[in-house]
Structures are given as C-alpha cells and as structure tokens.
Amino acid sequence: MIIHTEEDVILLVKQDKWLMDILRTAAQLHLPDWWVCAGVVRSKFWDVLHGYQEPTPAADIDVIYFDPSNLDEENEKVLEHRLAELRPGLPWSVKNEARMHKVNNLPPYLSSVDAISKFPETATSIGISLSSVGEVLLTAPWGVQDLVHLRVKPTPFFRAAPNGAQIYEQRIAQKQWTRQWPNLSIFGMTD
C-alpha cells in the first residue's frame, strides 16, 4: 500500500480491523476530546511501510482525553480497567492531558491535540479518533510526511525546549527503533 497523504493514513486506519476495534472500544468511554495516539498508531504505519505481515506488539495503547473538571489520576485507572473489561488482554494506558502538563513540567495544555503537538517526535505526534457518527478522525499537528517517509525527527516544540535535545536523544537511544524498523532515518536536533 502506498501512503502519502492524510487521506491515505485515514484509509489505512479504516481498513485495519484491529485499529478500528481499538477505536470503537475507546469510543465506548465517551471521553471528551479523546484520541488513540503515539506509538500504537506510529508502529502500525511503520509495520505497513516495512511490509510486515505481523504487527509489532504494542507496549501500550495510549488513549488520551482532555477533562479539566476531573484531574484525579485514579479516574484514569478506572478508565483503563473499563477498557480492559471491554477488550481484555490489551495494554491500555489512559491519560487525562488536562493534568499531564504537570508531569512534564510544562505550561497547561489547551487540548489533547495541543498535548500531542508537544510529543517528542513528529512521527509520534499523531492521533486517531472517531467522530460521533463513527468517521475516522486524524490529528497530525506536524503533518504525516515524516511518518509516511519513515523519518524520525524532533518536533518543533522539542527543538525549542530547554531540555528537548536531551530528552529526544535519550528516547532515540532507548527505543532503538531501527532494530525493528531498519528503513527508518533518524535525524538529530539540528538536521
């Protein structure tokens, strides 16, 4: 499959039974401003672009939402438990981005999409969701070009952040993505 545009990305999501099941399961929580994002989405595309028939196992399935009216972290655990009841055996991770800025020592996020724009890599700064009528939604604050061209680059936010270089370089070293996806091009902070 050739993937070049946001429309191609949405089409691939629509055609992927597993991702659609993830989205439909997450939608049952009826969370405000919710998205399935980061590694589980990115890895799916990297697998497809590498021609892998079997998906890379997900370390976690990130479901984020934005609800400033309930910042209790325990609520996120309740939601993870609910997802595990709805779809057992998956590594669900639920985070309310209305509180995550504190964890990341950043100014408050304005929305889930704002939080996604502050993820470290452009190819990871991607989220998918379902509209109220079941249409696949995509957010890609820095576009999909790095994702679909197998490029790992820091987001503009991380390029400008005081400790962005350190965090980005640590993630690249820790993740060792080229072991799983050898066609990736890894870019540094100044590339």
N, C-alpha and C positions, 0 to 999 in steps of 0.2 A: 504494500500500500504506500502510495506517495502522500506525504503530509507536508504541506507548505503554509497553509493559512489557518486562521482561527476557525473557519468553516470546516476545514479538514479535521482539525482537532475535535470539534463537536461531533462530526460524523463518526469518527473512530470511537468516541465515548458511546454514542448511540448504538453502535454495532457490537460493543463489548458487553456481553451478558453479565460478567462479574462486576464491572464498574457500575452498570445500571442497577444491579441488585444492591450494591453499596449505597448508591444514591437513594433508591427507593426506601431502603431501611433507615437511613439517616433522616429522610423527609418525614418519617413517622413520628419523630420527636417534636415536629412543629416549632423548631427553634427560630428566633429572629436572626436574620442576616447570616444564615448558615452556609458553610462550604465544606466540601471534602477537598483537601489540598495537600500540597507539598509532595513528599516522597512517593506516596502511593500513586499519584497521578503522573508525576515525572517518570517514575520507573516503568510504568505501563508503556509510555511512548518510547523510552529508550529500548525496552524489550522489542517492541514492534520494529523500530528502526534498525535493530541489530538482527532482525529476522528470527528471533527466538520463538519457538512454538510453545514452550512452557514459561509461564510468568515467573519473574523473580519473586520469591516470598517477601511479603511486606513485613518490615519490622514493626510498623504500626499503621493504622488507618486514622489519619488526622481528620477529625471533624471539629471545625471551629464555628463559633457563633458570636454575636455581639449583643450582650444584655447588661447595660449598666444598672439595672434595677435589682440584680441579684449577683453579687460578686463573691459569693461563698464558694470556695473551691470544692467543698463537699458536694455541692449540686452537680459539679462535673462528674464526680464519681458515680452519683446516682444515674446520670445520663449514660455513662459508659456501661453500667450494669444493665440498664434498659436495652441498650443496643446489643449486649451480649445475650440477653433473653430473646430478642427478636432474630438475631443472626449469630448463633453460638460459634465459638471456635475461631473468631477473628480478633486480631489485636487492636481493639478500638481504643482511641485516645481522644478525649473530648476536652476542649479548652474554650473558655469564655475570653475572647480577646479584649473585652472591656476591662479586664484585670491584668492581662499578660504584660502590659507595658511596665508594670511594677517589677515583675520577674526579670524583664530585660533591661531594667534601668533606663527607660525611655519616657518621653512625654506621652500622655494618654493618646491611644489610637482613636481615630474618629469613627471607624467601622471595621468590619472584618477585612474588606478589601484594602483599607489603609494598612492594617496589620500585615497582610500578605505582601504588600509593596515593600515592607521592611524585612522580609526574609533575606538570608544572605546571598543566594544565587538567583540569577534571572530565571533559570530553567526550573527552579523550585518554587518561584513566586507565581504559582498557577493554582487556580481553584475551579472546581466544578460543582454545580448545584442543580436543583430542579425548580422550575417556576411553579406557581400554584396550579397550573394546568399540565404539569409534567414535562415541559420542554427543558432540554438541557441548556443550562447557562454556563458561561465560561467567564472567568476573570483572569486576566493576564496583564497586570499593571505595567510590566516591562515588555509586553509583546510575547509572541510564541516563537520568534525566529531562533533564539538561542536553543530553546527546547527542541525544535524540529531539525536543527542543524547540528545537534549533539555538541553544543558548546556550553561549557561551564564557566560563567563569568560572575563577578560580584555585581550586585545590584547597585545602581547609583547611590542609593541610601547608604549601603555599606562602604562604598568608595569614599564617601564624605564623613562617615562616623569616625570619631577619635580612635576607637579600638576595633574598627571594622576590619582592617588588614589582618590583625592578629586572629580574630575570630574566624575570618574567611580561610586563612592559611591553615589554621588548626582543623577546621572542618574538612578541607581538601585532604590533608594528611590522614585524618582519622577515617574518613569514609572510604578512601581508596577505590573510588568508583570505576577507575579504568580496569581493575581486575575483573569486574563483572561486565563492564561495557567498554571494550578496548578501543572502539571507534570514537570515543569522546575526545574532545580537545579541551584541555584545562588551561584557563587563562589566569594570569596573576592580576594583582590590583592595578598595575599600570599598563597592562596590554590593551 
